[in-house]
Amino acid sequence: MSNSTKQDAVKLLDVFDPEMSGLLHREEKRQFETIGLIASENVVSPLASALEGSAFTNKNTEGYPGKRFVGGCQLADQAELLAIERVKKVFGAEHANIQSGNATIANMAVLTGLLKKGDTFLALELDNGGHLSHGAKFHYSGREFNALHYGVNKETERIDMDQIRQMALENKPKLIVTGASSYPRTIEYKAFREICDEVGAYFWVDCAHDCGLIAGGAIPSPVPYADVVTMSTQKTLRGPRGCGVILCRKELGQKIDRGVFPRLQGGPKGDMLAARGVLFQELLQPEFKEYAKQVCLNAKALASGCKDEGMRLITGGTDTHMVMLDVTPVIANGQEAETLLCSLGIITNKNMIPYDTLPPSLGSGLRIGSPTMTTRGAKEEEMYNIGRMLGRGLKNKDNPAVLDEIRQEVYKIATSHPMFSSEWVSPVIREEFEKMYCHQAY
Ligand SMILES: *Cc1c(COP(=O)(O)O)cnc(C)c1O
């Protein structure tokens, strides 16, 4: 189904299933009218998602190109191989697997592909910014393997390489993973590599959050140092949701591929293989480099707006798309901050901060980020003002007149931007793109 047929089908749904299509229209309106600051979200590129739900979705593609378990896969094979070739080029990787259904599955494929049940690995503590798939007690990764966790330094709030080296020497892990869900700084990949070499461990980097910045060259790449790198596609990479990418050294390729299929999954979604291919082609364009750079500039501006309203920046700032705030100087806790901001049309999420004294259900922090608003075309000055507005909102929680003013300002800013700014689209199709996508009317 082509994209326009997809839109036509929704028109039929307005008659056949107005309940569900009504929810869709309201969700579109909600996204357009609010300022999205969730660091793990973005607005998918309409081009990268054009193949989602296309005829490739009808195809069973169980197996790998040239080794499928069903017939008729010649074109699907070409689509998958093309996508793989492109993503290897983007990141300078030797081997790529693009079949996993999300980044968490990609992570499990790494663990089950490289380790045996009960093997020890080191990872960043969940409360200090790590991800649940890095060995949290309640997660498969923590039940199946012996996960030990390092933290961040209490003073600097940064990953502490001395602590990691110490733990590695004492525990001789089979693998060390770094990468985070709520950590606003770049990571010293070279130092990790040296520790891994010293103790004979695999080095795995999970850059699900900042992979787009790496692809665009805005921050350093782990690929030259790591044995294996995993990514999501829906965060800074600005691609469709429901994908994971695994890059690795050639000699580990077979172990990783078997980890994904047959160990964890059946057939991949054929339409998503093709959609990923378009995404990777977009990553190769100069416009994506500009985008990645702008995301980082915007996060810095957002951070300084928040700071100027009295909030504390975890680690003192940001190198990436993400800003971690301690909101307790201005409001009781993260949950209260999230709820209040949501009522103003600023969408964020509460978060734990390192060595948090509040329970996870409240949290002292707020995690915010710049990817979505950058996709919508916001620049530094506006991001700075958004930071100020956010802080002003929190400080005036009992002042309905000020809150009303902010609510109107948020609406004005949000609706002055398209969902996807045409500046990120190749000049070859920009004019046509503007006609098709940039005239929002909800
Ligand atoms: C978001 C995230 C993931 C999981 O991504 P999904 O595609 O939602 O499974 C994995 N690792 C890290 C560090 C993340 O932040």
The ligand as a MOL file (V3000), in Angstrom:
LIG
                    3D

  0  0  0     0  0            999 V3000
M  V30 BEGIN CTAB
M  V30 COUNTS 15 15 0 0 0
M  V30 BEGIN ATOM
M  V30 1 C 15.5090 2.8190 24.7030 0
M  V30 2 C 16.6160 1.9220 25.0580 0
M  V30 3 C 16.5930 0.5760 24.6890 0
M  V30 4 C 15.3420 -0.1270 24.2120 0
M  V30 5 O 14.7980 0.2650 23.0510 0
M  V30 6 P 13.4460 -0.4460 22.5580 0
M  V30 7 O 13.5250 -0.2880 21.0740 0
M  V30 8 O 12.3420 0.3170 23.2050 0
M  V30 9 O 13.4780 -1.8510 22.9920 0
M  V30 10 C 17.7310 -0.1810 24.9120 0
M  V30 11 N 18.8180 0.3430 25.4980 0
M  V30 12 C 18.8550 1.6310 25.9050 0
M  V30 13 C 20.0850 2.1410 26.5590 0
M  V30 14 C 17.7500 2.4520 25.7030 0
M  V30 15 O 17.7700 3.7080 26.1350 0
M  V30 END ATOM
M  V30 BEGIN BOND
M  V30 1 1 1 2
M  V30 2 1 2 3
M  V30 3 2 2 14
M  V30 4 1 3 4
M  V30 5 2 3 10
M  V30 6 1 4 5
M  V30 7 1 5 6
M  V30 8 2 6 7
M  V30 9 1 6 8
M  V30 10 1 6 9
M  V30 11 1 10 11
M  V30 12 2 11 12
M  V30 13 1 12 13
M  V30 14 1 12 14
M  V30 15 1 14 15
M  V30 END BOND
M  V30 END CTAB
M  END
